[in-house]
Every structure is written in C-alpha cells, then in structure tokens.
Amino acid sequence: MNWLAELFETNRIIVLSVYGQVFFVMGLAIALQSRQRSQLPLARPLGWLAAFGIVHGLMEWGYLFIPIQAGFLPQALIEALLILQLLLKPISFALLFQFGVELILSARRTEDRHDGPDRLRFVPALATGLWAVATLTISGTVASGFTPDPGPWLRSDELVPALAAVGAPLAVGDVVARAMLALPASLLVAIGLRRTIRLLGPVAGPRGARALRAAAVAFDAYAVVAGLIPLPAPFPPASVLNGRTVLDTLGIPIEVFRSLAGLAIALAVIRSLELFEQETDRALAEAGRRELLLRERERIGRDLHDGIIQSIYAAGLHLEQASAEIGDEPGTIRARINTVMGELNRITGDIRSTIFDLRSGELEARNAEAIVLAVADELQAHTLVKLDVASEGLYRPRLRAEQAEQLRHIVIEAFSNVLRHAHATTVTVRMSCTRRRFTLHIRDDGAGFDPAVSAVRGRRGRAQGLANIRRRAELLDAELSVESTPGHGTALSLRMPVATVRRPT
C-alpha cells in the first residue's frame, strides 16, 4: 500500500487537475448545448447541472492553485481565497440539489401530477441557509481552534499558517456541506434521472436510456464518495470516516474515487446530450413529412377539382339537357332525372368542401399548438410587438372542432387586448401539454390594469373582452386565471382538458 500511496502523492497535481477538469468540461458542454426549443422534460433542469459543473470545477481547482499562490501572496489574501473556496463548495452542491429538484418537478408537470405550489423548489436554498448556521455554530464551539489536515491541498509549507487561521470553518463547512447538501442532492438527481427514463420511454431510445441510466448509477457512487467522506474533523462521524482514513486503509486518496465518479458522470451526461440532437432530427423529419403531406393535399385537391368535379358537372349538364328534351311527358322520368341531378350537385358540394379542408389544413387546425402559433404569426406579421413563443411536453394536444374554435377566439381576444389596451412591446407565450391537459400562458409587459376596476366595468357592459374569454373558457371546461397590476403587465393562464397523442419518436 505504501508504494501506491507514494505513487498518487507524487502525481497529486495531476489528480487534482483532472478532478476539477471533468466537472468543468461537463458544465461547459451542457452550457453550450442549445435546448431552448426542446420539448424534453430534461431540457430546462440541465442548466442547473451546467452551473454545478462549472462552479464545482473551480472550487476543486482551489486545492491545486491556492497552495501554489501561497508562496507569493500575503497570508490574509490566502485566507480569503480559502474562505472563498469554502463558500463555493455549498453553492456548487446547492446547484446540484436544485438540478435534482427541477428534474422531479419537470417529471411531475409532464405527468400532470403537479397542481400545488412549487415548495420543493426552495429546499436547496433552505438547506444552504442551514449549512451556514451549522458551520458557524459548530466552528465556534466543538471545532474551535481546530487545524485541518493539509492533505487535500497540494503540499505547501506556506499554506499551513493560513489553514491554522481559518481551519475550523474549513473542516466543519466541508463536513456539513457534504452531509447536508452533496449526499441528498446526488441521490435526488439519481432518482430524478431514473424517473426521466421511464417518462421518456421510446423517445430516449436505447442509447439515450443507457446514458441516463449510467448517469444515475454514477450519481449514486458520487453520493457515497462525495457525500459520506469529508475532511477530518474533531467530531463523529468525520473523526472516524474521512479522507485520511480512506488513504491510510486503501492507499488511494479519496480524490481519485471522486474523480472516477465525476468522469463517469461527465461521460454519461455528455452522451445523453445526444437526445437533443435526436429531437432536432425528429423535428426536421416531421417538418419534411408535413411539407410532403401539404403538397399531397394540394395535388389531390387539384385532381379532384380539375378531373372528377368537371366530369360530374358535365354529367349533370347532359342530364339537364335530357330533361329539357323529354318535354312535359313522362313526369316520372323527369322526376328521376331531377333527383339524380340533385344528388350530383350534393356530391359536387361535398367534394368542394373536401378540397377546401385539404387546402386549409383543417386537420392541423385542430392542433392546439398550431392554433396559437397561427394567431401569433399573424400578430407578428402586422405589428411591432416582439413575440417569444415556446412549447414543451412529450404530448401533442388534439381538439374537437368546437374546442378548436373556442381556443382560437380566446387567443385572438387575448392578443387583441394586448394591442388595444396594454400597449405592450413584448409578449411571452408558453405552451405545455401533459397526457390529459393543455396549458397556455400569455404574459405581456404592457400597462396592466386593476382587476377590481375591470370587474366593475364588465358588470356595466364595458370591458367585455375579458368576460368573453371567461365565458369561452367555461365552455371548454378550462381553468382560467388572469393576473395584472397597473404598470406591470398582464399574465393570462389557461389550463384545459384535452385528448393527446404522443409526439413522433
């Protein structure tokens, strides 16, 4: 074991460099991946993981670069750098914690099981606050005057005085951050990733599912090596199980195990980013399919109009001429011919209606997202209002004809209010769809209004726009909420039950 410990000690600078690098590269790779238009429930939470990777990588590099600077900078500045490193540790773990929370919340929204407030979202911030209280309390009592083992840092005699000065909070802060933040955060992320795999189903594909499953296992391992094994401290369990005891027992620094877990996380997460490339490919393929479908509709419409309708029309003319030549007798034949002519006229009308439906894309008009996008495009084309439109979810809403008509009128009325009354410059539109519910959020940065005054005006027969929206929402059996404050814009939210189909995989 001695030779193994000496090997790692000799190459400690490489170990510390790689440890920080794997997290930093992972964070950078995620940050550079464009996910703004993604429908996947993994898209939004990944920003928190990117922030964790970058911040945690910088924190870990502190074990390498602070000792190097200790020989050149004043002790007071080195102490400040050590405190900064200490603060970055809980911040990075809190970002990881937030990633796990957002994964769970995103899964709930997609499964339509999320109706209450997002109280879970504030747990990481609360845990970070408790970390600060616990660190200050224990540092001033149990660990007062304690100097941590300089082993985790790169060997430097100049670093020892600074460690002695701020040693207690460094050791206690590390122990508390790992137990209170890193451990639950890593386990929560692993749970969230496994839940995401089940949620994505065939959308993830075999490779995507394997990558996410590997990431979940890597986070399980990281929970052990990063959450349960802290710096040595003068109180249990850190006085019994810590980085020093691992080194003495196995001859391998704990940083090596953390680096391996971090490398596994980075590789698995970066591999899982292929999901977004696959989603883009599917979207392009779907756009191509829709284009071909529209062209085929146009072709069928032309064929019906130029061929079949003209033939039926010609047959009708022949019958009409025959009816005229028969004269007044016999009446029975005339009646039959007139019946056939009426039937031909009805068939012609049906075919014309079919042509109109094919050309207007009536089937697409029953897609709730397509309705909103069509009205939004019309607004964008004729006004200077800046529109930010996005949709998410694994499902596509399909509406009955009457539902589509009511939703179209609601969206038109909402945008009309923005133009006529709000005088907004920016309108944000967000759509999401779960298995059973379509949600629409429209927010503007306009003048806003006082809801109480608007209600009074509505009862007096004025300000009917909002009242019309409410009536149409009731017809849709939808939940409608409108929030507004004078000078701070208006937010409209509509949640309606719908039939859905899963997006193409």
N, C-alpha and C positions, 0 to 999 in steps of 0.2 A: 504493500500500500504506500510505502514511503516514496518509492520511485514514481508512482502515479501522481501523488500529491505534488512532488517536485516538478513533474512534467507540466502540470496545469499552472503551478506557481510561476514557472519560467515563462510560460506563454499567456500569462494573465491578461496582458494588454490586448491580445487577440480575442480572448474570451469576452472581455468587457466591450470591445469594439463590436463584435458580432452580435452580442446580446442586444445592444441598443439599435443596431442596424436593422435587424429583422423586423422589429416593431415599426421603425421609422419608414422603411420601404413599404411595408404593408399599408400604413396610413396614407402614404403618398400615392400608392397605386389605387386605393379606393377613392381618394380625393380627386384624382384625375379621370375617374370613370364617370361619364355623363349618365345621370339617372333621372333627369328632370321629367322626361316624358314616360318613364317606366310605369307599368301597371302592377308590377310585382310588389307584394307586401314587404319585401326585404329592402326596397329601394330607399325609402326615407330614413329608416333607422341606421343605415350604413354610414351616414355622416358622423354619427357619434363614435363608431368604431374607428373611422379615419382619424378623428381628433384624438382618441385614446392612443392609437399607434404613434402618432407624431409626438404628443406630449410625453408618453412613456419612454419613447426612444431618447428624447432629450434628457429626461430625468436619469435614465440608466447611464448615459454618456457622462453624467456628472461624476460617477465613480472613477472614470478614466481621466477626465480633463481637470477636475478640481485639484487633485494631488499634483498634477504637472504644474499648475499655476501657483501652487503653494510656495514654491521657491522664489517666486518673482513678485507676488502681490503682498500687501500688508495683511497681517493676521485678521484684522477687522473685516476686510473685504472677503477673505476666505470664509470667515464665519457667516457672512451674509450669503455667500454662494451656497454654503451647506444648508442654511435655513431655506433658501430658495429651492434647493433640491428636495428638501423635506416637504415643502408645500406642493411641489409638482407631483409628488407621489400620490396623495389622496385625490388630487384633482384628476390625475390620469385614471385612477381606479373608479372615481365617480363617473367619468365619461363612459367607461366600460359598463358600469352599473346602469347608466342611462340607456345605453345601447340595448341591454337585456330587457329593460322595462319597455322601450319602444317596440321591440320585437313582439313582446306579449300583447301590447295594446294594438299593434297593427294586425296581429292574428285575430284578436277579438273583433276588430272592426270588419275584417274580411268575412268572418263567420257570422256577423250580425248579432254578436252577443255583448255588444258594448253600448249600453244605454245610459249609464250613470256618468258622473264627473270623473275626470282622469286623476284621481287621488294618487294612484300608484306612481304617476309621473314625478311626484315631489319626494318620493322616498330617497333617491340618491342624494338630493340636496340636504334632506334631514339627517341622513347618515353622515354626511360630511361635517355638518354642524356638531353632531355628537362626537365625531372624531376630534375636533378642535377642543371641545370641553374636556374629553377624557385625556387627551395628550397633555394639556396644561395642568390638569388636576394631578395626574399620576407623576408627571415630571417634577412637580413641586413637593411631592410627598414621598412616595415609595422609592422613586428613582433619583431623588435629589443628589447631585454630585457624582452621578454615575458616568463613567467614560466608556463609550462603546468600543468594541473590538475593531481596529482599523483594517481588518482582513478584507471586508468587501471592497474597500477602495484600493486603488493602485498604491503599492508600497511607497511611502514618502515620509521621511522623518519630520519634514516641515509641516505636515498635516496634523501631527499629534497634538500640539498646543491648541489648535482650533477645535479639534474633536473634544478635548478636555473641557473647553469653554462652553460648548453647546451640546455636549454628549447626551445628556438626559433626554431632551426633547427629540433628538435624532433617533435614539433607540426606542423610546416609547411611541413616538409617532409612527415608526415603521411597524411595530407590533400591532398597534391599534388599526392602522390603515389596512394591513393585510387581513386581519381577522374580521374587521367590521365592513370593509369595502371590497377588497380583492376576492375573498372567498365567496361571499354571496353573489357578487357580480359575475364571476366566472361560471358558477353553477346556474344562475339565471339565464345567462347567454346560451349555455348548452341546452337548457330546457327550451328556450325560445327557438333555437335553430332546429331542434327535432320537431317542434310544433310546426315550424315553417315548412319542413319537408313534407309532412302529412298534408298541409294546406295546399302546397303547390301541386302535389300529385303528379300527373303525367307532364305538366308544364315544365317541371325541373328536368325531366329526362334522366336516364341512368347516370350520366357523368355528373350532372348538377347535383343529384341526390347524394352520390358518393362524396362529392366535395363538401357538401354541407354536413353530412354525417361525420366525415373526418374532422371537420372544424369543431363539431360538438364534442367529439372524443378528446381533441386537443385542448379544448377549454376545460374539460373535466380534469385532465392532467395538470393544466395550469392552476386550477383551483387548489390542488394539493401542494405543488412546489412553490407557488407564489402566495397562497393564502394561509398555509399552515406552518410555513418555515420562515420565521422572521430573523432579524438581527438578535444576537444575545441580549437579554435584559435581566435585571435583578428581581424578577418575579415570574412565577409559573404562568403558563406553560413555556414561555420564551426562555426561561432559565434551563429548561430540560431539552426541549426540541428547538434547535435553531441552526443557522448556517454553519456554525463552528462544530456542532456535534455531527452534522452530516459529513463535513470534511474529515473529522477525526475517525469516523466509523467507516466511510467508504473510500476515503482518499480522493474524492471528487468534489469540487466546490459546487454549492447549490446553484451558482450562476450557470453552470454547464447544463443542469437539468432544466432550468428556466429558459435557457437559450434554445434547447431542443424543443421544448413545448412551444416557445414563441415561433420557431422556424416552422413547426407543423401547422400552427395557426395561420401564419403568413401564407404558406403554400396552399393550404386548403381554401382560405378566403380568396386569394388571388385567382385560384382555379374556379371558384364559384362565381366570379365576376363574368365568366362566360355566359351565365344565364341572361345577362343584359344584352350581350351580342346576339344570342339566340332569339331573344324577344324582338330585337330590331329586325333580324332576318324574317321572323314570322310576320311582323308588321308590313315589311316590304312585299312579302309574298301575298299577304292579304290584300294590300293595295293593288297589286298586279291582278289578283283574282277579281277584285271588284271592277277594275277597269275593263277586263275581258267580259265580265257579266254585263256591264253597261253597254259595251259595244254590241254584244249579242242581243240585248234587248232592242237596241236601235235597229239592228238588222231584221229581227223578227217583226218589229213594228213596220218597217218599210215593206217587207214581203207581204204582210197582211194587207197593208194599205194599197200597194201597187198591184197585187195579184188577186187575192181572194175577194176583197171588197169590190174591186172592179168587176169581177166575174159575177158576183151576186147581184150587183147593181144592173149589169147587162141582162141577167136572167129576169130581174124584176121588170125591166123595160119591155122585154119580149112578152111577159105575161100581161102587162098593161096594154100592149098593142093587141094581143089576142082578145082581151076582154072588150076592147073597143070594137073589134071586128065582128064579134058574136052578135052585137046588137042587143035588142031587148030580150031575146029568147035564146036559149032557155035560161031562166033565172037561177036554176040550181048550179049550173056550170059557172055562171058569173060569180055566185057566192063563194064557190070553192076557190076560184082564181083569186078573188079578193082576200080570202083567208090566207092563201099561200103568200100573196104579196105582203100582207101584214106581218106574217112570220119572217119573211126575208128582211123586211125593214127592221124588225126587232133584232134579228141576228146581226145585221149591219151595225146597229147601235151598240150591241154588246161587244163586237169586235173593235169598234172605235174606242169604247171605254177601256178595253184591254190595252189597246195601243197607247192610250193616254197614261194608264198606270205604268206600263213598261217604260215610257219615256220620262215620266216624272219621278220614277224610283219610289213608288208608293210603298213598296216593301221596306225600303230603307227609312222611309218617313216614320215608321213605327219603332224605330230605334231611338230611345230617349236621348242618348248622347248626340245622335245625328240631328235631332230637332234643335237642341240647344246650340250646337255648332253652326247650324244653318242660320239661325237668328243672329248669333254672334258675328258670323261672317258678314251678314247684311249690315249690321251696325258698324262694323269696322270699315266697310266699303264706303259708307256715306257720312261718316263723322270723323272728328279728330280725336275721339276718345281712344285711349290706349287700353287694349284688352289683353288680359293674361288668363288663358283658358287651359285647364289641365283636367285629366280624368285618371282614376285609378281603380283597381279591382280586377279580380280574375273572372268576373262575370259581365255579360252584356245584357242590358235591360231590353225586353221586348214588350211593346204596349199593344193593347187593343186599340181599334180605330178611335173610339171615343176618348180613351186615355190620351192618345197622341194629340188629339185636337185640344183638349183642355190644357195639357202641358205646354203646347205651343203658345196658347193665348196667355198663360201665366208668364212665360219667358218674355213674350213681346211686351206685356204690360210692365213687367219689372224693368226692362231696358228702356221703355218709353218714359217711365218715371225718372230714370237716371238722366235722360236727355232734357225733359221738360222742366223738372223741378230741382234735381240735385246739382246740375251744372258740374258734374264730375269730370276729372281728367283721366282717371284710371279706374277700370272695373276689373275685379278679380273674380273669375268663375272657377269653381272646383266641383267636380262630379265624382262620385264613387258609387259602386254597386256591389252589394253582397248577394248571397243566394236568394234573398227574399225582399230586398229593399234598395231603392234608388235614392240617393241623396244629392241634392243640388244646393250649393252655397253661392250666393252672389253678393259681393261686397264692393261698395264704391267709396271714393274719397271726397264725395260732394258735400253739399251744405247740411245734409241731415235734417231732422225735424223733431218736434216734440210729440211723442206718441199720444199723449193726453189730448193735445190740441187737435191732432189729426182725427182722433176718435170722435170728438165733438163735431168737427166739420163733416165727418162721414154721416153722422146721425141727422145733420141738417141737409143732406143731399149733395154736399160737395165732397171733394177728395174721394171720388168713387173708385179710383184706380186700385188702391189697396183693398177696398171692400170687394171689388171684383175678383182680385187674386184670392182672397179668403174664401169666397163662395166656390170658386173653381177648385181650390184645394179640398174643400169639403166633399165635392163631387168625386174627387179622386181618392177619398178616404185617406188623405195625407195629413201629416203634421206640419204646420207652418209656424214659423217664428220670425218676427221682424224686430230688429233692434236698431235704434237710431238715437243719436244725440246731436243737437244743433251744433254745426261746425265740425263734426267728426264723422260724417258719412253715415251710411246705412248698410246693414247686413241682413240679407234675407236667406232663410234656410227652409228647404222643403224636403221632407222625407216621405216617400210614397211606396206602398207595397206594389211589387211588380213580378211578373214572370221573367225568368232569366235563362240565358244559355251561356255555357262556358265559352270563354274566348278561344279561338283556334289555337291549337298547340303546334 
